[in-house]
Amino acid sequence: MNKTGKIAVGLICGAMLSACGQESGGQLAAKSSPAAQLAIARADTPGLFETYAKLRKQQIATVDYTLSVEIDKSENQFSGQSVLHTTFNHALKQPLTIDFTGGTVDSVKVDGNPVPFEYNKHFITLAAEHFRGTEHEIAVKYRHDYSSNGSGLHRFEDPEDGEIYMYTDFQPYDANRLFPHFDQPNLKARYTLNVTAPKDWMIVSSVRENRVESDGTVSHWHFPQSKKFSSYIFSLHAGPFHVWEDDADGIPLRLMARQSLAQYVKPEDWFTFTKQSFAFFQSYFEVDYPFVKYDQVIVPDFNAGAMENVAAVTFNEAYVSRGEKTQAQRMRLANVIAHEMAHMWFGDLVTMNWWDDLWLNESFATYMANLSLAENSEFNNVWENFYLGTKQWAYRSDQLPTTHAIQLPVKNTDEAFANFDGITYGKGGSILKQLPYYLGKEAFRIGVSSYLKEFSYKNTTLDDFMGHLGQAADKDLSQWQQQWLYQPGLNTIAASFKCEQGKITSLTLTQSAPEEYPDVREQRTQLGFYNMESGSMVLNKTIPVLYSGEKTEVTDAVGSICPQIVNPNEGDWAFVKVNLDAVSMENMSKHINDIDKPFTRLMLWQSLYDSFYDAKLPIDQYVGFVLNNAGDERDISVIRLVSRGLGNAYSYLNQIVMNDSKRNELQLAIEHFVWNQLQLADAGSDAQKTWFGTFVGVAHTDNALANAKQLLLGEMVLDGLKLDPDMRWELVALQNQHLYGDYEKAIERELAKDNSDRSQLNAIASEAIRPQQEVKTKWLENILVNREQFKLAELKYAASALFPTDQGKQFNASVDRIVAAFDEINSSDAPEFVGTYARLFPLSCNEAGVQRLNEILESGKSLNPLLEKALKNRRYGNRRCLEMAAIAN
């Protein structure tokens, strides 16, 4: 049989259970007892619920897969056979389901015999009667369309040379779009793969092939059995890749990219960062790299930054610059290489049991990547970069209405997808960063090492990890876990002090919490005392402090020289927001450029921006302070922060209701300052490139737009500023945003020079950004109605460009059409597209924008978790913008 419909999976609750609890999604609560025989009806819905995953884990003792896949250049589908070599814990008394989303099932055999099956486009169901013993071989022949949205097996055709490339991306629940299997992380397996593909292609997976047989126009690739790991980190990449090879102390390395991009790849950087990461991690973990070889594949249309597939990591092509990288861009590349490599041990070798520990998987890799760079790379400002990027992401996320505990229940794979956020990566990584200060750095390292050694090739829970850390440090971490991992919210600290005769007589740290999350916590921080000496504001003393509760008296400070500035989080030890005391704030405002430590200047500039962002400092005062002080800054991290802050302020000015002449004056002042900084920056410097990016974001007058056009046409040259193709597209988009000059021909000229996929995406964005209603209507219909005719990447570029902050009128004219599509999008089972739709709701700094989202969010409808989260955050942003406006006038 080949039927669609709801399948009843399970018959009777076992005698050991007194009741069966009903769960959302048509599921019954699974109990932990392996002897219990449960009745669970698997809902006819996409995704996988944890309760059903628990049942299947009780059913299945072990599984391995033999996979045969046939891929082709010209067809829309691939075909294959998945053989599941399965050992059950006991003879089945309930039906078995095999995950397989969106394909066609041609046949199913059990132990070589054809059997009837039911398939509802989400999973295959087989009756228990086909599994009399405990060891069985299930063979499924199937077909599936190639993906155009970056999930499953994605197919890409290069517009420059017509070559076809394919790659897989599976986390958290898309591996079953490649082959039918049990797609949950705690059913680890070994994989034996053979692939039939065009003769000139390379095939890449978790192991190296052991033979390739040619047969006319195709080749048959045979891969030996892999080690045991979860299916979401299995991979299959294919195409005529350009390949570079190297070696990391006996570990074979390969780097791959499509042929038309190869000229821009700098393999020396990739291999250098890879070797440095291997050297650090193998020493730190005291566990040899477990997967023999290491491939890194740079792929187009990728939905994330990178993905830790076992020994075959995929990277977004955004990490390939078509010009010279800045130091920050090179560090970002090194960081993502180290992040994915850390997963080879933490995530791939040892894997979470279920997606509630996703945060630990990602947070650990985030922290370890930065630690690796700080201790074994050429970069000397790693933790400043972490503070500027990852930590600010975490702070922002923890103040949103959608913040959540780091550790929280995840009932299904849809929720797991929605939890890829600033808490999962940023806050978790920041908490792990401060943990070595709490436990001791070596105790932390020993705990990590012993954890990896004990649980290699197994699945674990958070308690396993924390238990090893606590044992290594001889410390009970239960209270720490409760405070930091199970309670959301961002605390704030402030230092208050008194001095007599030039000496501190008392110093108190006060800790506060937001009303909705009132918990205060314990952690270590470091106080930094600054005073003017010989024309510089220098750090003359640091005091480590373990603080807890609402108030902590710092007796070690008594008798110290009275400081002019107290930094309560010197060196960024703690995860906490800082309020400067009045004395420190006054001296900071007078001496920001006299502070000799760049990291401290960075933190104080960030504190100033936070005051503006939190609607405590009026926007004109913030902009005025920046324009009066930022011109003397030379540290690139601070320049990046300041330039970003000015760009954000310019965008908010487009939205905040205020006197037009005041708005125009502020925006003109920002534009003039940024253009001046661009001209004054050292030729070819990172600062020059940073100010260029900000200039493109704030240019709006005829003079500025004329300068931009002349730069694009080569009629104006700034010494050292080399416009790569992507920088040129920024200027083209700027022309189109303001309908300046020959904006339509600008797109045509640029495409004639560069017809790459990246340029075609930029051309879409450059058209979509035009403030013309016919253009908005066209691209809205493409996104909402005609989306099957486009790749997801094309829709993302269009949606992101459609409504910049200076085009509120165009959004207001389009909003009814956007809202009308809500129900259809809300019911979509494509999370990537749901995220794209959410981009159509831009910042709306007015009551109507808030009310519009209220009506959606308070309608009583069951909302897609990803969409609900995005709209709640947008509503919060609109409300905060209104608060900015309230103090701006």
Protein Blocks (a to p, Z undefined) as FASTA:
>chain_A
ZZeddddedjbdcfkbgbdcddehhiacddfblkbccddddddbehjdfklmmmmmmmpm
bdcddddddddfkbmbdcdddddddddfbdcfbdcddddehiacfbdceehiacddddeh
laccddfklmmblbdcddddddddddfehpajaddddfknopacddddfbfblmlmmbgc
dddfklccdddddddddfkbccddfbdcfbdcdehjaccddddddddddfklgccdedjd
dcddddeehiacdddddfklmmmpcfklmmmmmmmmmmmmmmmnopacfklpacddddeh
iabfbdcdehiacddfklpccbdcdfklmmmmmmmmmmmmmmmmnomlpccfblklmmmm
mmmmmmmmmmmmmmocfbfklmmmmmmmmmmmmmmmmmpmkbccfbdcdfbfklmmmmgc
fklmmmmmmmmmmmmmmnopklmmmmmmmmmmmmgoiacdfklmmmmmmmmnopafklmm
mmmmmpgcjdddddddddeehiafbdcddddddfklmcccdddddddddddeehiacdfb
dcddddehjbdcdfklgopacdfbdcfbghilagcdddddfklmmmmmmmmmmpmblklm
mmmmmmmmmmmmnopacfklmmmmmmmmmmmpcbfklmmmmmmmmmmmmmmmmmmgcdfk
lmmmmmmmmmmmmmmmmmmpcghiaklmmmmmmmmmmgcbfklmmmmmmmmnopaccehi
acdfklmmmmmmmmmmnopajlllmmmmmmmmomcfklmmmmmmmmmmpccfklmmmmmm
mmmmmmmmpcfklmmmmmmmmmcfklmmmmmmmmmmmmmmmmmmmmpcbfklmmmmmmmm
ccddbfklmmmmmmmmmnopacdfklmmmmmmmmmmmmmmmmmmmmmZZ
